């Protein structure tokens, strides 16, 4: 009995979120300090990277923690973008309120999509989300009221004058949305809710057999993720000042959103952040120079991850740390399956 | 004694095949009630319908007089009906104690705080003898301990009616005796147990009352002594088991 307390404490990575929250606070503080300190670097690049990373973190809640692989997240990005665009342009709503509206609309849409699709499992769910993505894109492509395929121009007019473009405002908006996503991800991972999502990924029926309402949990994770992605889409619409269905509802966006957390490390807190950071920077740099090469590169990267390190960048880092730790202490016995009772 | 569980006319078809046909059961409060039968007799199908993970084709399930036939598995857990699985199904990405904590937090009497959930989980783990394994990944446990984890997880939901599905399958004699002792203690703590088991010695030693299923229908019901001497049961089940025993 005396030996029981030690392994319990060691084995509870969920017990405290403090370390991750501190790391998140430091990261966000650095991001805020960049423009304020008169840094002359590429704020646009970091802005788009932060929006991508927000989507990556959001997708991980559903695809990582809960194990429900969705190919339909561009729907939430696009709906968020259009909602914010219409609220700002036609509704003359304060843009920050419009971003909240974008989050709400995306979350409601996620419930409507989740109600039928979450009755499906595994690959069937994934295929259904592809269909939803394409259906929504086609509808938006033909919706005359919102410009159909020619897109929608975002005009922010206050007191009869167009509001001037200030990159720092867009940038800080993206930092704020990213910060909310990151903190939510940390809190979810350490909560009862996050524990249940993990259980649903491992074995949905067994989770139900200990009292977890799996369907409701999947819907809730989906709505939370959609709200974050919708807000990111809204921030993009205001920044870009022009959106069209083949841009924001593009199926490639759905694939990109899925790739980032897979490459970074599924069902971890920092994996989607690393994946989003790597993706955002490479994507923007490559797209500018070699049009479609980035898809080929990401395809190759995905194959490498699946073949050699399903845990992504975070999994690789953990493995390296274990290997190095082993080398440092050669006398230590390896942890084995059968620890004596 | 009042009935904790009452099953009336329970039937389940898979295509044209009746896996369970018109089964009636009454499980009194405080019993360890055995459900036995040869392979394919419909034991696990019956169980799944009582637990709520499988919808019956016909028939009703009553829990303490309340019709729960239409309730889903997670709702029945919250009322106090929890099952274990014959083939262990631990949450492999969680640690042993997280498996149990989750069950405590979603079960019948969820604790208010995470700390309390953890304390209760550790208590349950120590009760089944897995206290030292609490921090390990559930995936690395040997099968015998995974069976105990399955039991611990079910117990953590604070069940009033525990459905135990072949918990001794694949265990050594010593492990089986340990599990029998645990079941007696669980009953002493006020939980009624419905117990499916293939291991006849285990069932006979621990159950107060036994129902026998054969080809999806109830063949007999009675005390262990009555079941042991029932000619139909001997022919359907024990006779064959005895031959297997003699051959080994």
Contacts between the chains, C-beta under 8 A, distances in Angstrom:
chain1	res1	chain2	res2	distance
A	1	B	126	7.6
A	1	B	131	7.0
A	3	B	132	5.7
A	4	B	122	7.3
A	4	B	126	7.0
A	4	B	131	4.4
A	4	B	132	5.7
A	4	B	134	6.7
A	6	B	135	7.9
A	7	B	132	6.7
A	7	B	133	7.5
A	7	B	134	6.0
A	7	B	135	3.5
A	7	B	136	6.9
A	8	B	97	6.1
A	8	B	122	6.6
A	8	B	134	4.5
A	8	B	135	5.1
A	9	B	135	7.4
A	10	B	135	5.1
A	11	B	95	4.6
A	11	B	96	7.6
A	11	B	97	6.7
A	11	B	134	6.4
A	11	B	135	2.2
A	11	B	136	6.4
A	11	B	137	8.0
A	12	B	95	7.1
A	12	B	97	7.1
A	12	B	98	7.7
A	12	B	118	7.7
A	12	B	135	6.9
A	14	B	98	6.8
A	15	B	118	8.0
A	192	B	102	7.8
A	192	B	105	5.0
A	192	B	106	7.8
A	192	B	114	7.3
A	192	B	117	7.9
A	195	B	94	7.1
A	195	B	98	6.2
A	195	B	101	7.0
A	195	B	102	5.0
A	195	B	105	7.3
A	196	B	102	6.4
A	196	B	106	6.7
A	198	B	91	6.6
A	198	B	93	5.5
A	198	B	94	5.9
A	199	B	91	4.6
A	199	B	94	6.8
A	199	B	102	5.5
A	201	B	93	7.0
A	202	B	90	8.0
A	202	B	91	4.2
A	202	B	92	5.4
A	202	B	93	5.5
A	202	B	94	7.2
A	203	B	89	5.1
A	203	B	91	6.3
A	205	B	53	6.1
A	205	B	73	7.6
A	205	B	89	7.7
A	206	B	85	6.9
A	206	B	89	4.1
A	206	B	91	6.9
A	207	B	91	7.5
A	207	B	102	7.9
A	208	B	53	6.9
A	208	B	72	7.0
A	208	B	73	4.4
A	208	B	74	4.7
A	208	B	77	7.9
A	209	B	51	6.6
A	209	B	53	6.6
A	209	B	73	5.5
A	209	B	74	7.8
A	209	B	77	6.8
A	209	B	82	7.0
A	209	B	83	5.7
A	209	B	85	7.4
A	209	B	154	8.0
A	210	B	77	6.3
A	210	B	82	7.1
A	210	B	102	6.3
A	210	B	103	4.0
A	210	B	106	5.7
A	210	B	107	6.6
A	210	B	153	5.9
A	210	B	154	7.5
A	210	B	156	7.6
A	210	B	157	5.6
A	211	B	74	5.1
A	211	B	77	3.7
A	211	B	78	5.6
A	211	B	82	7.8
A	211	B	103	7.1
A	211	B	106	3.6
A	211	B	107	5.1
A	211	B	108	7.7
A	211	B	157	5.7
A	212	B	74	5.8
A	212	B	102	7.4
A	212	B	106	5.1
A	213	B	72	7.9
A	213	B	74	5.0
A	214	B	74	7.5
A	267	B	93	7.2
A	336	B	140	8.0
A	337	B	136	7.9
A	337	B	140	4.1
A	337	B	141	6.9
A	337	B	142	6.4
A	338	B	142	5.8
A	339	B	132	6.4
A	339	B	133	6.4
A	339	B	136	6.4
A	340	B	132	7.3
A	341	B	129	6.1
A	341	B	130	7.4
A	341	B	131	7.9
A	341	B	132	5.2
A	341	B	133	7.0
A	341	B	145	8.0
